[in-house]
Amino acid sequence: MPPSKPTNIVIVGGSLGGLFMGVALKQLRRNLNIRIFERNPTPLLQDQGAGVVAGPDVQQFFSNHDRTRTPLAVSSQQRLYLNKSGDVIDREDRKQQMTSWDLLYHLLRANYDGVKSNYADVPDSEVDEGTVAYEYGCTVTDIEAPHAASGSGVDFSKPVKITIKKHSGETSTTDADLVIAADGPSSTIRARYVPDVKRTYAGYVAWRGTVPEDEVSEEAAKVLVEKFTFFHTQHIQILAYAIPGKNGILEPGKRLLNWVWYVNYEEDSPEHVDLMTDNDGKRHHITLPAGGVREEVWARQKKFAEETLPPQFAELVERTKIPFIQAITDVIAPSAIFDNGRVLLIGDALAGLRPHTAMSTSQAAFDAMKLAEAINQIIDGREEGVLERWEKEVVDNATQLQSHGVKIGNRNWERRTTAEAEAEAERAKNRTREEEAERRRWIWIMGKNERARRTASEREEQLRYDRHCGLDYPTPEEYEEYLRMRAERAERRSREAARKQREQQEREAKERIRKEQVKIARQKEVEERKRAARARMSEQRSNQAAHRAREEQEMKAKRHMAEDHVKQQQEKFLAERGDDVFAEELYVIDIGWKKKQGVAQCTFCEAKINHFAFLCPEGGASACNPCKNYRCRFKPAKKEEEVEAQEDQEESQIVQEEEDASKEGLNDDEGTENVRPSN
């Protein structure tokens, strides 16, 4: 019977989104067969050299699934806002976690298919993890799903046919129960089902780069290291934060400072075309990779940075050796489920977010964790509406994040008229430094009615942006509303922090209990193995003792039978010779043992016989040459008459000796009586 559950799963796309999905499925430990198809022709994707804000979903994913337990991020303690002179004009105490694309990638590869690197040790495999594969140089060109059977739930009885074109040009077909598309914002899988949904250019690009922490000046380090620092001006925004250094190192002084600089370029304008043309004259539409920026373009940008940016940011741009450029685009799919639940979209393939949200990586982690939970429920037989609930959750989340990113971007890059710009410049000339600081502290752009229609978080973001844009003073009522909003935000954050702390404590407690249970189970297993080993050893010793006893008994029996056979041959010899046999004389007789060549053990002396042995015809005893010769030598005993005569003769001799001794004693006594003493 074909499988009725999704046990053979293909993931299209081997970057962070696909790896999030692969690791989450592997650690379900349901013996799944998971394959990732990556179109890049190299075993490892190129280091993007980019920083990533590790949001709550990213942190939760690695807390639950990273078995290497590698430290993940650099903590940013504050948000700072600079003016053109580089002075801090606003600050916000807000802790965030900053990491890097390459660290996340290598940690996921270590957990997914055990790729060794300097970033982390590869964890040991566990039972029921199933099989995994990361097949690079493979582009999915077609998907053919079978017609769905009638009834509720997803029908996995027939496989999905996937056509793959390899980098070598070879084309092949493979089967899968479920196809998960994680092939990014330019997803070819999404284009197959919704060809009208395409990436659209938002009107600006992001210049990006990194600088080693120990190469920046002390003045720049004060506002950039372990802080999330921003600068806003007309049609320009730049931000920077610290991320892990080479091989994921978190040691201060060895980390990197990651910066992102948003600049307007009208689509297909001469400036835009010139910007996105690389050293080889090839035009790029989405990303101009590291090493592709032309020298003259980069020189102009560094000069522009010196003229428009605070000195700390201008220094970062100046010290960057290999920048790269990403065009900011928008895209979102209307659905995450296709072909009756056999093809699914996650991460950027579902919705490409603007980087202002800092949620693109978090979205991929969120979608992967939720989908793994849904697949686990399907395998358990709880299929009714599982994928539909998952789709609603991830599509709602993607829609909210994508809309939020568009609002932030459009607000930041909306164009002012020439008259408005000139009026603002004139007002700026007439303001003193104190007035400028006061204006920036109190500024508010939206009217009261407009703010009332916004959520608290949207009002907060609008306020923070407007502090750097230069407009009218707010009314006292508006400022009171702003203070109330900040208090509510602080309370929400406090509650959220308490909730996360409780959840973390619960997870740690569960982990401790699990580890203790594993420890006890392992101890029991070790004790059981020891008991079994002792029992086997005791049984083995008993068997050996019984075997030795049997061998000893057999040897004794063979010796007795051999000795009896020798006695029979001696008696036969005596019977044949009759009176010709002389007592106490040594004879060598033939005891009839046959000589046999080979290795054996002597039954009598237990010595090893290497060349030939003598076999007794009765009992099968084997004898070495000395033992056989010893038994061939025979000295007959005296007959009974002779023994009796010898005994009588010995007795008569003893009596005679006693009589002689008595006579000698009498003679001695008589000689003594005849002796007289002399006078």
C-alpha angles and dihedrals in degrees: 000000000000115000115277093195129061101259098137107062129177122198117198110211128038102210124099096299094051092044092049087055095045094050093046091051094044092053092053081079093213096135093255125172104228124184128181118201113202120184094207108104096222127081091237127038116243116266105261092206089219135134123233130200105231101220126192094275092051091049092048092049094053092042089056102034111023104099092177089069090212118169105257114193152022113242119235109205102187145022112229129192120203133197125220091275092055096251119142106246098171138012136187126196102230126143118218134168119235124194139159135254094236094052092051091047096052093044090053092047090050090053096041108043103356099254109179119227142146090260098074144345117262110252121234117263121256133212121274093017090130122206128312134189135184107202113188127192090040122126119190106225102172142014123199115188121192122246109274118247118236118264139064124307130026117307111226096168094106123046128243112243113226123192115210129191113201126212089252090061095253117135124210140167129228137179130238138173093212134016119205116192114212097152098129136250092315090054114173090197091057090046090056092059102030106023092170092065107088138158113267125201113244096208101258142063137218119236108205138187147140134231127194110255093233092056098064124086123260091249091055093044091057092065100029109041114090090351135100102231128191140185125188130189137147108320091340134096128169130180136177140188139166120264135179115289132224113338089004095294114171099188112128111254093027098067128096131246109225119202133187121194119191115205131173120245120168111233115266091359115142090254092051094047091047091048096052096046113101133214091276094053093254117139118225122202103193113014131017100200127223111287093026100091111105118238095239092050092049092047090054091048093051090051090049089051091053090053100044111023133074111264093253092057093040088055091053092052092046093051095047110109103186115026126177135196133227123191113225110237140171128222136150132170120224093226141021097207126071137167093028094304098314094106122046135182125217139172119355091353086067097039131355108215128206111248093240088081092057085210107107094100091040090053090055092049092046094050092047095050093047093047092049089054090050093049090049089054091049091052089051089055098255095124103141109117095334097129093041091055090047091050093051092050097049096039092050090049092047093047092051094047094044093049091046092052092049091051093051093046096046092048092050094047103036110131125240124214119253091250092053092049092049092048091050091049091051092050091049091055092055096048120096121222091258092049090049092052091047092047093051091048095051103031121133125174106188127071122245095257092049092050091050089060092054128082120249092255092050091049090050093052092046091051094049092051094045092055087074100043108067117237139135129319118262124239119254089252090054092049091050088053090050091052091049090050091052091050091051090048092050090050092049091051091048091052091045091049091049091049092049091047091052091048091048091050090049091050091048091048091049090047091051091049091047092049091048091050090049090048092050091046091050092048090051090048091050092048091048090051091049091050091048091048092050091049091049091048092049092048090047092051091048091050091048092050091048090047092051090048091051091048091049092050091048090049091050091049091050091049092050092049091046092050090048090051090051091051089050090053091049092050090048089051091051091048093052097046097040113174092000089080116095121208119243091016120124117240130182110217134182108249093188100243113154122230115235128181119228144070117304144142123254111245093211108040095018091227120150114257111211104178116021139346137199115240123210110224090220117061096356097258116170121214133190118230096264093049092047092048091049091057092046090061111089131181110188118225122238120267119256095250091052091047091051092047092049090049091050090048092050090048093051090048092053092049091049091051091052092051092049090051091052092052093051090052093055093051091054091053094051092052090055095053093054094056116101126197115247123239 
